[in-house]
Amino acid sequence: MAGLARWSARALLAALLASVLSLSDGPPGAGSGVPYFYLSPLQLSVSNLQENPYATLTMTLAQTNFCKKHGFDPQSPLCAHIILSGTVTKVNETEMDVAKHSLFIRHPEMKTWPSSHNWFFAKLNITNIWVLDYFGGPKIVTPEEYYNVTVQ
């Protein structure tokens, strides 16, 4: 059994790649919940996504002041984590302006990135959502529930 575990870990490590990506779901105060990205074929994660579009996006409140303010360690479930999985696809022409505006308003530096990198807009088509916000394991949220919430 230990041999299988080691073999599996080695096989999975070779197949997985993590990237830090800036994203936006819309202008501040008007987010849609759809994670948009500005990607380049020169990024290693993009070449992986071209072969297999399935991806998982993990975000945590440790990226804000919330956890530090409340004294929560970034690994603590009290420092909430959300995990979104689905497929990453290029946005179509009708969604292009929304994606561009969503990203450039939150990440204005992107406008100046070299055009020679062939940047394009993409989104995560969410199929699964897990929320880890307390001890005892994650809670499952459906995409329908996620998109139908009114954020205060």
C-alpha positions as CSV (number, residue, x, y, z in Angstrom):
1,M,0.0,0.0,0.0
2,A,2.9,2.4,0.8
3,G,4.4,1.8,-2.6
4,L,1.1,2.6,-4.3
5,A,0.8,5.8,-2.2
6,R,4.4,6.9,-3.2
7,W,3.7,6.0,-6.9
8,S,0.4,7.9,-6.9
9,A,2.0,11.0,-5.3
10,R,4.8,11.0,-7.9
11,A,2.4,10.6,-10.8
12,L,0.1,13.3,-9.5
13,L,3.0,15.7,-8.8
14,A,4.1,15.4,-12.4
15,A,0.6,16.1,-13.6
16,L,-0.4,19.0,-11.5
17,L,0.6,22.6,-11.9
18,A,-0.3,25.6,-9.7
19,S,-0.3,29.2,-10.9
20,V,-0.9,32.5,-9.2
21,L,-3.5,34.3,-11.4
22,S,-5.2,37.6,-11.0
23,L,-8.9,37.4,-11.6
24,S,-12.0,39.5,-11.4
25,D,-15.7,38.8,-11.4
26,G,-16.6,42.3,-12.3
27,P,-16.3,45.9,-11.1
28,P,-16.1,46.5,-7.3
29,G,-19.6,46.2,-5.9
30,A,-21.0,44.7,-9.1
31,G,-19.4,41.3,-9.4
32,S,-21.2,38.5,-11.3
33,G,-19.4,35.6,-9.6
34,V,-17.9,34.5,-12.9
35,P,-14.1,34.3,-12.5
36,Y,-12.4,36.0,-15.5
37,F,-8.7,35.8,-16.3
38,Y,-6.2,37.5,-18.6
39,L,-4.0,34.7,-19.9
40,S,-1.1,34.2,-22.3
41,P,-0.1,31.1,-24.3
42,L,3.4,31.7,-22.8
43,Q,2.1,30.7,-19.3
44,L,2.8,27.1,-18.3
45,S,-0.7,26.7,-16.9
46,V,-2.2,27.8,-20.2
47,S,-0.4,25.0,-22.2
48,N,-1.8,22.6,-19.6
49,L,-5.3,24.0,-19.9
50,Q,-5.1,23.5,-23.7
51,E,-4.6,19.8,-23.2
52,N,-7.0,19.5,-20.2
53,P,-9.4,22.5,-19.5
54,Y,-10.4,21.3,-16.1
55,A,-9.1,23.5,-13.3
56,T,-9.6,24.2,-9.6
57,L,-9.4,27.7,-8.2
58,T,-8.8,28.2,-4.5
59,M,-9.3,31.5,-2.7
60,T,-9.0,32.4,0.9
61,L,-9.9,35.3,3.2
62,A,-6.2,35.2,4.1
63,Q,-5.8,37.3,1.0
64,T,-7.7,40.1,2.8
65,N,-7.2,41.7,6.3
66,F,-10.1,39.6,7.7
67,C,-8.1,36.7,9.2
68,K,-5.3,38.8,10.6
69,K,-7.8,41.2,12.1
70,H,-9.5,38.2,13.9
71,G,-6.3,36.4,14.8
72,F,-7.0,33.4,12.5
73,D,-4.2,31.4,11.0
74,P,-4.4,31.2,7.2
75,Q,-4.8,27.4,7.4
76,S,-7.6,27.6,9.9
77,P,-11.1,26.9,8.5
78,L,-12.2,30.0,10.3
79,C,-10.2,31.9,7.7
80,A,-12.7,30.8,5.1
81,H,-11.6,29.1,1.9
82,I,-13.7,28.7,-1.3
83,I,-12.8,26.1,-3.9
84,L,-14.3,26.4,-7.4
85,S,-13.8,23.8,-10.1
86,G,-14.8,23.6,-13.7
87,T,-13.4,24.2,-17.1
88,V,-11.4,27.2,-18.3
89,T,-12.5,28.5,-21.7
90,K,-11.8,31.6,-23.8
91,V,-14.6,34.1,-23.6
92,N,-16.7,34.5,-26.7
93,E,-17.1,37.8,-28.6
94,T,-20.3,38.8,-26.7
95,E,-18.6,38.4,-23.3
96,M,-15.3,40.0,-24.3
97,D,-16.2,43.5,-23.2
98,V,-17.5,42.3,-19.8
99,A,-14.3,40.3,-19.2
100,K,-12.0,43.1,-20.3
101,H,-13.8,45.7,-18.2
102,S,-14.0,43.4,-15.2
103,L,-10.2,42.7,-15.3
104,F,-8.9,46.1,-16.3
105,I,-10.8,48.0,-13.7
106,R,-9.4,45.8,-10.9
107,H,-6.0,45.2,-12.4
108,P,-5.2,48.4,-14.5
109,E,-1.6,47.3,-15.0
110,M,-2.8,44.5,-17.3
111,K,-3.5,47.1,-20.0
112,T,0.2,47.8,-20.3
113,W,1.3,44.1,-20.6
114,P,3.2,43.4,-23.8
115,S,0.9,42.6,-26.7
116,S,3.5,40.2,-28.1
117,H,2.4,37.7,-25.4
118,N,-0.9,37.3,-27.2
119,W,-3.1,37.8,-24.1
120,F,-6.7,36.6,-24.2
121,F,-9.7,36.7,-21.9
122,A,-10.9,33.4,-20.3
123,K,-13.3,32.4,-17.6
124,L,-13.9,29.5,-15.3
125,N,-17.2,27.7,-16.1
126,I,-18.0,26.6,-12.5
127,T,-19.3,23.1,-12.0
128,N,-18.4,22.4,-8.3
129,I,-18.1,24.6,-5.3
130,W,-16.8,23.8,-1.8
131,V,-16.7,26.3,1.1
132,L,-14.5,25.6,4.1
133,D,-15.5,28.1,6.8
134,Y,-15.6,26.0,10.0
135,F,-14.2,22.8,11.4
136,G,-15.8,19.6,10.2
137,G,-15.1,19.7,6.5
138,P,-16.3,21.7,3.5
139,K,-19.8,22.5,2.6
140,I,-21.1,22.0,-0.9
141,V,-22.7,24.9,-2.7
142,T,-24.3,24.4,-6.1
143,P,-23.5,26.8,-8.9
144,E,-27.2,27.8,-9.0
145,E,-27.0,28.8,-5.3
146,Y,-23.7,30.6,-5.8
147,Y,-25.0,32.7,-8.8
148,N,-28.4,33.5,-7.1
149,V,-26.9,35.1,-4.0
150,T,-27.2,38.8,-3.6
151,V,-23.9,40.1,-2.2
152,Q,-24.3,42.9,0.3
